């Protein structure tokens, strides 16, 4: 690989939290983590999925819809002055009420002046034991996009999205230099025996997104036990070569800060020209749900 890369360093902050029942306490913990990351020079700071509340999707309960909010709304109004004060980009994952009876799992990006730079609505919605998200969230309609910020071009995807290479590829093709995955993932008692394998697979596929697309990947998970779920933390950052630059604890809240050298994107893509060698003329069947040899 070339050693003549132009260096463009962006400092990334990750706030891994253990959420309690009180939304105000969670917001205060998030603000403390943001200030800590900014104090260490972080320029783009990401919070975990649904950071203001426990992961309520373990059950189907209509009362939880009362926690949803509009955008702009209380969270953006509270965090916008903070972003402007600290001069940082904030990624705020929240429960969005778009209209009467229409809700999304959304991440709002505040630019470093406090303005809303963009938003992403979670596209892939799971429905598994303990993860009954289809009851609450409408699949997103924002598409896979790049959001331009003061400190770089970023793409935001959310939790279950992280298992789909198509989402990472389309976001990278739109120009994103860094993929952010705010997350709420863990294990229940019935799958405790395979929890470590699941966690390893979870990290592996996201490192693969970095490699396949020549981008940085930032994953921010929650930690601790909530009802039946044990969230495994391990928030991390991987570079375009798939190397893990920093990784958080599996048990404790933690604030991580690390440098991402955006020059490595060009360097890595020159050495591994996966985007150059794609056969886009041969991928038409990618839009099919299943390729059945008996169908014409």
C-alpha positions as CSV (number, residue, x, y, z in Angstrom):
1,X,0.0,0.0,0.0
2,X,1.0,3.6,-0.6
3,X,2.7,5.5,2.2
4,X,1.9,8.9,0.7
5,X,-1.6,9.2,2.2
6,X,-2.8,12.6,3.2
7,X,-3.6,12.6,6.9
8,X,-7.0,13.8,8.0
9,X,-7.5,12.9,11.6
10,X,-11.0,12.8,13.1
11,X,-11.3,12.0,16.8
12,X,-14.3,9.8,17.6
13,X,-16.1,9.4,21.0
14,X,-18.2,6.5,22.1
15,X,-20.5,6.6,25.2
16,X,-21.4,3.1,26.4
17,X,-24.0,3.4,29.1
18,X,-26.1,1.2,31.5
19,X,-29.6,2.6,31.4
20,X,-31.9,2.9,34.4
21,X,-35.6,3.5,34.6
22,X,-35.4,7.3,35.0
23,X,-35.1,9.1,31.6
24,X,-33.7,12.2,33.3
25,X,-30.9,10.2,34.9
26,X,-30.0,8.6,31.6
27,X,-29.9,12.0,29.9
28,X,-27.6,13.3,32.6
29,X,-25.3,10.2,32.2
30,X,-25.3,10.8,28.5
31,X,-24.3,14.4,28.9
32,X,-21.6,13.5,31.3
33,X,-20.2,11.0,28.9
34,X,-20.4,13.5,26.0
35,X,-18.5,16.1,28.1
36,X,-15.9,13.5,29.0
37,X,-15.4,12.5,25.4
38,X,-15.2,16.1,24.3
39,X,-12.7,16.9,27.1
40,X,-10.5,14.2,25.5
41,X,-10.8,15.9,22.1
42,X,-13.6,13.9,20.5
43,X,-15.2,15.7,17.5
44,X,-17.9,13.2,16.7
45,X,-19.6,11.5,19.6
46,X,-22.1,8.6,19.3
47,X,-24.6,7.4,22.0
48,X,-26.2,3.9,22.1
49,X,-29.5,3.0,20.6
50,X,-32.5,4.4,22.6
51,X,-30.0,5.9,25.0
52,X,-32.6,7.7,27.2
53,X,-34.5,4.6,28.4
54,X,-34.3,0.9,29.2
55,X,-34.7,-1.3,26.2
56,X,-38.5,-1.5,26.3
57,X,-38.9,-3.8,23.3
58,X,-38.6,-6.9,25.5
59,X,-42.4,-6.8,25.8
60,X,-45.3,-5.5,23.8
61,X,-46.9,-2.8,25.8
62,X,-48.8,0.2,24.4
63,X,-47.8,2.4,27.3
64,X,-44.3,2.6,25.9
65,X,-45.5,4.7,23.0
66,X,-45.8,7.5,25.5
67,X,-42.0,7.7,25.6
68,X,-41.8,8.6,21.9
69,X,-41.1,12.2,20.8
70,X,-41.1,14.4,17.8
71,X,-38.0,15.6,15.9
72,X,-37.3,18.5,16.5
73,X,-38.4,17.8,20.1
74,X,-37.2,17.6,23.7
75,X,-34.0,15.7,23.0
76,X,-32.8,17.8,20.1
77,X,-33.7,21.0,22.0
78,X,-31.7,19.8,25.1
79,X,-28.7,18.5,23.2
80,X,-28.4,21.2,20.5
81,X,-26.9,23.8,22.9
82,X,-24.5,21.2,24.2
83,X,-23.3,20.3,20.7
84,X,-22.8,24.0,20.0
85,X,-21.1,24.7,23.3
86,X,-18.6,21.9,22.9
87,X,-18.3,22.3,19.1
88,X,-18.9,18.6,18.5
89,X,-21.1,16.4,16.3
90,X,-23.6,14.3,18.3
91,X,-25.4,11.2,17.2
92,X,-28.6,10.8,19.2
93,X,-30.6,7.6,18.8
94,X,-34.2,8.0,20.0
95,X,-37.8,6.8,19.8
96,X,-39.4,9.1,17.2
97,X,-43.1,9.9,17.0
98,X,-43.5,10.9,13.4
99,X,-47.2,11.3,13.4
100,X,-50.3,9.8,15.1
101,X,-49.7,6.1,15.2
102,X,-46.5,6.3,13.2
103,X,-43.2,5.6,15.1
104,X,-39.6,5.0,14.2
105,X,-36.3,3.9,15.8
106,X,-34.3,7.0,14.7
107,X,-30.9,8.5,15.0
108,X,-30.6,12.3,14.8
109,X,-27.3,13.9,13.9
110,X,-26.6,17.3,15.3
111,X,-23.8,19.2,13.7
112,X,-21.1,21.1,15.7
113,X,-23.1,24.3,15.6
114,X,-26.1,22.6,17.2
115,X,-28.2,22.4,14.0
116,X,-29.8,19.1,12.7
117,X,-27.5,17.8,10.0
118,X,-29.7,14.8,9.2
119,X,-31.6,11.8,10.6
120,X,-31.7,8.1,9.8
121,X,-34.6,5.8,10.5
122,X,-33.8,2.2,11.2
123,X,-34.5,0.1,8.1
124,X,-34.3,-3.5,9.3
125,X,-36.7,-4.1,12.2
126,X,-36.3,-7.4,14.2
127,X,-39.0,-9.5,15.8
128,X,-37.4,-12.1,18.0
129,X,-38.0,-13.2,21.7
130,X,-37.0,-10.2,23.8
131,X,-36.7,-7.9,20.7
132,X,-40.3,-7.2,19.7
133,X,-39.4,-4.1,17.7
134,X,-42.0,-4.6,14.9
135,X,-44.7,-3.9,17.5
136,X,-43.3,-0.4,18.0
137,X,-41.3,0.7,14.9
138,X,-42.3,1.3,11.3
139,X,-39.4,0.5,8.9
140,X,-37.5,3.6,7.9
141,X,-37.9,5.4,4.7
142,X,-34.7,7.6,4.7
143,X,-32.7,5.1,2.7
144,X,-29.0,4.4,3.2
145,X,-27.4,7.8,3.1
146,X,-24.4,10.0,4.0
147,X,-24.8,12.9,6.3
148,X,-22.2,15.7,5.9
149,X,-20.9,17.2,9.1
150,X,-18.2,19.6,10.1
151,X,-15.8,16.8,10.8
152,X,-16.5,14.4,7.9
153,X,-19.1,12.4,6.0
154,X,-20.8,9.9,8.1
155,X,-23.4,7.1,7.7
156,X,-25.6,6.0,10.6
157,X,-27.3,2.6,10.8
158,X,-28.9,1.1,13.9
159,X,-28.4,-2.3,15.6
160,X,-30.2,-5.0,13.5
161,X,-29.0,-3.1,10.4
162,X,-25.4,-4.2,11.4
163,X,-26.0,-7.7,10.1
164,X,-26.8,-6.7,6.6
165,X,-23.8,-6.1,4.2
166,X,-26.1,-4.4,1.7
167,X,-26.9,-1.6,4.2
168,X,-23.2,-1.0,4.8
169,X,-22.3,-1.1,1.1
170,X,-25.0,1.3,0.0
171,X,-24.1,3.7,2.8
172,X,-20.5,3.6,1.9
173,X,-21.3,4.0,-1.8
174,X,-23.2,7.2,-0.9
175,X,-19.9,8.6,0.3
176,X,-19.7,7.8,4.1
177,X,-16.2,7.7,5.5
178,X,-17.3,6.4,8.9
179,X,-20.2,4.0,9.6
180,X,-21.9,4.4,13.0
181,X,-24.0,1.7,14.6
182,X,-25.7,2.7,17.8
183,X,-26.8,-0.6,19.3
184,X,-28.7,-2.5,22.0
185,X,-27.7,-6.2,21.7
186,X,-27.2,-8.9,24.3
187,X,-28.3,-12.3,25.3
188,X,-31.0,-14.0,27.4
189,X,-30.7,-17.0,29.7
190,X,-31.8,-19.5,27.1
191,X,-28.9,-18.6,24.8
192,X,-26.2,-17.9,27.5
193,X,-24.2,-21.0,26.3
194,X,-23.7,-19.4,22.9
195,X,-23.5,-15.7,24.0
196,X,-19.7,-15.5,23.5
197,X,-20.0,-17.0,19.9
198,X,-22.8,-14.5,19.2
199,X,-20.6,-11.6,20.4
200,X,-17.7,-12.7,18.3
201,X,-19.9,-13.1,15.2
202,X,-21.3,-9.6,15.9
203,X,-17.9,-8.0,15.9
204,X,-16.6,-10.1,13.0
205,X,-19.4,-9.0,10.6
206,X,-18.9,-5.4,11.4
207,X,-15.2,-5.5,11.0
208,X,-16.0,-7.1,7.6
209,X,-18.0,-4.0,6.7
210,X,-14.9,-2.0,7.3
211,X,-12.8,-4.3,5.1
212,X,-15.3,-4.7,2.3
213,X,-16.0,-1.0,2.0
214,X,-12.7,0.6,3.1
215,X,-14.3,2.6,5.8
216,X,-14.2,3.1,9.6
217,X,-16.9,1.4,11.6
218,X,-18.0,2.7,15.0
219,X,-20.3,0.5,17.2
220,X,-21.8,1.8,20.5
221,X,-23.6,-0.8,22.5
222,X,-25.3,-0.6,25.9
223,X,-24.1,-2.7,28.9
224,X,-25.7,-4.3,32.0
225,X,-28.8,-6.4,32.7
226,X,-32.2,-5.1,31.9
227,X,-35.1,-7.5,32.7
228,X,-34.3,-10.6,30.7
229,X,-31.5,-9.2,28.6
230,X,-27.8,-9.0,29.4
231,X,-26.2,-6.4,27.1
232,X,-22.7,-7.3,26.3
233,X,-21.2,-3.9,25.7
234,X,-17.9,-4.2,23.9
235,X,-18.3,-1.0,21.9
236,X,-15.5,-0.7,19.4
237,X,-14.0,1.0,16.4
238,X,-12.4,-0.8,13.5
239,X,-10.4,0.8,10.7
240,X,-10.6,0.1,6.9
241,X,-8.2,-2.9,7.4
242,X,-10.6,-4.4,10.0
243,X,-8.2,-3.7,12.9
244,X,-9.9,-2.9,16.2
245,X,-8.5,0.4,17.4
246,X,-10.3,0.5,20.7
247,X,-12.8,-1.7,22.6
248,X,-14.9,-1.2,25.7
249,X,-15.6,-3.4,28.6
250,X,-18.3,-6.1,28.4
251,X,-19.6,-5.3,31.9
252,X,-19.1,-1.6,32.7
253,X,-20.2,1.8,31.3
254,X,-17.3,3.4,29.5
255,X,-16.3,6.4,27.4
256,X,-13.9,5.6,24.6
257,X,-12.0,8.1,22.4
258,X,-9.8,7.3,19.4
259,X,-8.4,8.8,16.3
260,X,-9.6,7.8,12.8
261,X,-7.2,8.7,10.0
262,X,-9.5,9.3,7.1
263,X,-6.4,9.1,4.8
264,X,-6.4,5.3,5.4
265,X,-9.6,5.1,3.3
266,X,-7.9,6.1,0.1
267,X,-4.8,4.1,1.0
268,X,-6.8,0.9,1.7
269,X,-9.0,1.2,-1.3
270,X,-5.9,1.6,-3.6
271,X,-4.5,-1.6,-2.1
272,X,-7.8,-3.5,-2.0
273,X,-9.9,-2.0,-4.9
274,X,-13.1,-3.9,-4.1
275,X,-15.3,-1.0,-5.2
276,X,-13.4,-0.7,-8.5
277,X,-13.8,-4.4,-9.3
278,X,-17.5,-4.8,-8.5
279,X,-19.6,-6.3,-11.3
280,X,-22.6,-4.0,-11.0
281,X,-23.8,-5.3,-14.4
282,X,-24.2,-8.8,-12.9
283,X,-26.0,-8.0,-9.6
284,X,-29.6,-7.6,-10.8
285,X,-30.8,-10.5,-8.6
286,X,-29.7,-8.8,-5.5
287,X,-33.1,-7.1,-5.4
288,X,-34.9,-10.4,-5.2
289,X,-35.9,-11.9,-1.9
290,X,-34.8,-15.4,-3.0
291,X,-33.5,-17.0,-6.2
292,X,-35.6,-20.0,-7.0
293,X,-34.3,-22.1,-9.8
294,X,-37.8,-23.2,-10.6
295,X,-39.0,-19.7,-11.3
296,X,-38.5,-18.1,-14.6
